[in-house]
Amino acid sequence: MIQNVIKNFPQFRVGQLIHHKKFDYRGVIFQVDTVFKGTDEWYEQVARSRPPRNQPWYHVLVHNAVNTTYVAERHLEEDMEKTRINNPMIVDVFSSFENGEYRRILH
């Protein structure tokens, strides 16, 4: 049981800047799922590389875009650029940008 919990412990956190290794885009994480929470249909159509469903997945605001993505942990790495993300939804989720990381709006 403990081994399974450790295995699913997310490597990244909300507000952290990431880089997608496969598709070469930057973004910021705005939600973390410890396991895949999408539908079987979405997984079959979109997740062509078949990343593990039992590991963390992340909701990401994409830089220089108006969309979000849902990405398996294995496709992500820390973004070393540490500069702001340009996405209109940033203001809906985050209140500030400090030390290369976004701070979530506290409700």
C-alpha positions as a LaTeX table, in Angstrom:
\begin{tabular}{lrrr}
\hline
Residue & $x$ (\AA) & $y$ (\AA) & $z$ (\AA) \\
\hline
Met1 & 0.00 & 0.00 & 0.00 \\
Ile2 & 2.74 & 2.50 & 0.95 \\
Gln3 & 4.65 & 1.64 & $-2.22$ \\
Asn4 & 1.56 & 2.45 & $-4.34$ \\
Val5 & 1.10 & 5.83 & $-2.62$ \\
Ile6 & 4.74 & 6.76 & $-3.23$ \\
Lys7 & 4.47 & 5.69 & $-6.86$ \\
Asn8 & 1.50 & 8.03 & $-7.38$ \\
Phe9 & 3.02 & 11.00 & $-5.55$ \\
Pro10 & 3.10 & 13.80 & $-8.14$ \\
Gln11 & 6.52 & 15.04 & $-9.22$ \\
Phe12 & 5.10 & 18.48 & $-10.12$ \\
Arg13 & 2.79 & 20.91 & $-8.30$ \\
Val14 & 0.17 & 23.54 & $-9.03$ \\
Gly15 & 1.83 & 26.78 & $-10.16$ \\
Gln16 & 4.98 & 25.08 & $-11.40$ \\
Leu17 & 6.26 & 25.82 & $-14.90$ \\
Ile18 & 6.75 & 22.76 & $-17.06$ \\
His19 & 8.04 & 21.82 & $-20.52$ \\
His20 & 6.41 & 19.09 & $-22.61$ \\
Lys21 & 9.26 & 16.84 & $-23.77$ \\
Lys22 & 7.44 & 15.36 & $-26.74$ \\
Phe23 & 5.57 & 18.39 & $-28.14$ \\
Asp24 & 8.04 & 21.10 & $-27.03$ \\
Tyr25 & 5.72 & 23.58 & $-25.38$ \\
Arg26 & 5.84 & 25.40 & $-22.06$ \\
Gly27 & 3.02 & 25.74 & $-19.58$ \\
Val28 & 1.94 & 26.02 & $-15.98$ \\
Ile29 & 0.18 & 23.32 & $-13.97$ \\
Phe30 & $-3.20$ & 24.37 & $-12.62$ \\
Gln31 & $-4.52$ & 21.01 & $-11.38$ \\
Val32 & $-3.01$ & 17.63 & $-10.47$ \\
Asp33 & $-4.68$ & 14.22 & $-10.67$ \\
Thr34 & $-2.80$ & 11.42 & $-8.89$ \\
Val35 & $-4.13$ & 9.01 & $-11.55$ \\
Phe36 & $-5.77$ & 9.46 & $-14.96$ \\
Lys37 & $-9.30$ & 10.88 & $-14.51$ \\
Gly38 & $-10.39$ & 11.13 & $-18.15$ \\
Thr39 & $-12.71$ & 8.87 & $-20.08$ \\
Asp40 & $-11.73$ & 5.66 & $-21.84$ \\
Glu41 & $-12.82$ & 7.27 & $-25.12$ \\
Trp42 & $-10.52$ & 10.28 & $-24.63$ \\
Tyr43 & $-7.60$ & 8.03 & $-23.69$ \\
Glu44 & $-8.07$ & 5.85 & $-26.77$ \\
Gln45 & $-8.35$ & 8.84 & $-29.13$ \\
Val46 & $-5.78$ & 11.25 & $-27.69$ \\
Ala47 & $-3.23$ & 9.36 & $-25.59$ \\
Arg48 & $-1.60$ & 7.59 & $-28.51$ \\
Ser49 & 1.64 & 6.79 & $-26.67$ \\
Arg50 & $-0.43$ & 5.01 & $-23.99$ \\
Pro51 & 1.08 & 6.61 & $-20.89$ \\
Pro52 & 0.23 & 4.85 & $-17.63$ \\
Arg53 & $-3.19$ & 5.64 & $-16.20$ \\
Asn54 & $-2.12$ & 4.77 & $-12.66$ \\
Gln55 & 0.44 & 7.59 & $-12.43$ \\
Pro56 & $-0.06$ & 11.37 & $-12.09$ \\
Trp57 & $-1.64$ & 13.45 & $-14.86$ \\
Tyr58 & $-1.65$ & 17.25 & $-15.04$ \\
His59 & $-3.96$ & 19.98 & $-16.29$ \\
Val60 & $-1.74$ & 22.59 & $-17.97$ \\
Leu61 & $-2.29$ & 26.14 & $-19.24$ \\
Val62 & $-0.28$ & 26.28 & $-22.47$ \\
His63 & 2.05 & 29.21 & $-23.20$ \\
Asn64 & 1.06 & 31.46 & $-26.14$ \\
Ala65 & $-2.26$ & 29.67 & $-26.49$ \\
Val66 & $-5.85$ & 29.90 & $-25.29$ \\
Asn67 & $-6.17$ & 26.24 & $-24.45$ \\
Thr68 & $-5.30$ & 23.76 & $-21.73$ \\
Thr69 & $-3.95$ & 20.25 & $-22.01$ \\
Tyr70 & $-4.13$ & 17.09 & $-19.93$ \\
Val71 & $-0.71$ & 15.48 & $-19.79$ \\
Ala72 & 0.81 & 12.35 & $-18.29$ \\
Glu73 & 3.71 & 12.95 & $-15.93$ \\
Arg74 & 6.17 & 11.01 & $-18.07$ \\
His75 & 5.90 & 13.64 & $-20.83$ \\
Leu76 & 6.82 & 16.55 & $-18.57$ \\
Glu77 & 9.99 & 18.08 & $-17.19$ \\
Glu78 & 10.67 & 21.21 & $-15.20$ \\
Asp79 & 10.80 & 24.37 & $-17.32$ \\
Met80 & 14.18 & 25.99 & $-16.82$ \\
Glu81 & 13.21 & 29.28 & $-18.50$ \\
Lys82 & 11.25 & 30.41 & $-15.40$ \\
Thr83 & 9.45 & 33.22 & $-17.25$ \\
Arg84 & 5.74 & 34.05 & $-17.28$ \\
Ile85 & 3.24 & 32.07 & $-19.33$ \\
Asn86 & 1.08 & 33.93 & $-21.85$ \\
Asn87 & $-2.41$ & 32.42 & $-21.56$ \\
Pro88 & $-5.62$ & 34.43 & $-20.95$ \\
Met89 & $-6.80$ & 31.97 & $-18.28$ \\
Ile90 & $-3.83$ & 32.74 & $-15.99$ \\
Val91 & $-5.79$ & 35.52 & $-14.23$ \\
Asp92 & $-8.65$ & 33.12 & $-13.47$ \\
Val93 & $-6.39$ & 30.67 & $-11.62$ \\
Phe94 & $-3.34$ & 32.51 & $-10.32$ \\
Ser95 & $-2.88$ & 35.74 & $-8.37$ \\
Ser96 & 0.83 & 36.41 & $-8.85$ \\
Phe97 & 4.12 & 35.22 & $-10.31$ \\
Glu98 & 7.04 & 35.03 & $-7.89$ \\
Asn99 & 10.46 & 33.40 & $-8.16$ \\
Gly100 & 9.59 & 31.55 & $-11.36$ \\
Glu101 & 6.34 & 30.09 & $-10.03$ \\
Tyr102 & 2.67 & 31.07 & $-10.05$ \\
Arg103 & 0.69 & 31.49 & $-6.84$ \\
Arg104 & $-2.87$ & 30.23 & $-6.80$ \\
Ile105 & $-5.77$ & 32.56 & $-6.07$ \\
Leu106 & $-6.98$ & 31.88 & $-2.54$ \\
His107 & $-10.76$ & 31.90 & $-2.19$ \\
\hline
\end{tabular}
